[in-house]
Amino acid sequence: MQLTAKRYDTATVCRVTIEAGEISQVETIAHDSGDAESLPWIAPGFIDIQVNGYGGQEFSSAEITVEQVRTVVRRLDEFGVVGVCPTLTTNGFEALSHGVRTIAAACDEHHDVQARVVGIHVEGPYICREDGPRGAHPLEHCQPPDWEHFSRLQDAAEGHIVLLTLSPEYDAAPAFIARAVRSGVTVALGHMSATSDQIRAAVDAGASLSTHLGNGAHGQLRRHPNYIWDQLAEDRLSASLIVDGHHLPREVVQSFVRGKTPQRCILVSDFSGLAGLPVGRYDSSGCELEILADGRLVIAGQRQLLAGASAPIGRGIANVIAFAGVDLRTAVDMAGQHPLRLLGRTPGQLRPGDAANLTLFDYPADTPDGLNVRATIIAGDVVYGAV
Ligand SMILES: [Zn+2]
């Protein structure tokens, strides 16, 4: 297969040859600027390390099946996503272990799931118990980090848990983090009510990410010090950001990207399981939620309290360009190169020998998704759209 497109990193027109699931050749070709205008951009496919579900299915459901896991991860093809971390949020041990076991089984049984799942992200249950930073995580299951508890979960997951979000506010956190990192798990900080010292101790122990910095936080914070400044200033922490236009105001995105530097920023969709459903009211674990006409997902009956995210990662790419003034290459790298490096993987860079996991898209594009994805290619197969 041969593709002609504009490289996302250099804007040059190139012909990419794909053989046996890999890029075998990349040639720069002469063109006139009129032709280039109509060509799509080509980039290493997007990686989304925080996806709670899609289309009415939560990964955290206590009844999720292998086929449902498969359906959700494949539905991300239309957004140019070639790698995903299915994300389970705070729950009882039985429900969490069922979730990770089912995702692991889906990877074992289905090659197409294995090709798409980078690893499991567990967000909680070792998070803050206070209203505000706890977000929508159920209080009865929030608890301090416990290595024995986590080890049993990782066993149920057959080792597929690659990312764990916890609060550093617990005394047990530094020793737990050091042990998790030694075992190969990337540790992220989030949903916290932690002091500067606790954050520093967590980072000294090996924590390397702030999960959705600026969200899952108190409605009101002491002006300084506070855990947002502490994490913003800590160069050993990358930060994942939900740049859907609703979770963080433009000026906050701009300040975070400048403060962290683009190299330490990672875009996530944080898709709720309700993402992708039509406008209307839905029951979610006994709580009534509503999808508004502007795409926001809120607690039903009001318009302020967000209950999850519903914009794809391409919206984040387009918004971070508009909000923070970064270029296309930088924004796309926040949704591909940076998350893979965080997880210790080597990202593809449109070079011969790289796995052919690619996204072809139009930008700018007048669409709620931010980008117009023309095709998604995984291991050399066109899994969405056409080339
Ligand atoms: Zn969260």
Residues whose N, C-alpha, C, O or C-beta is under 5 A from the ligand:
A	BS01	ZN	G216
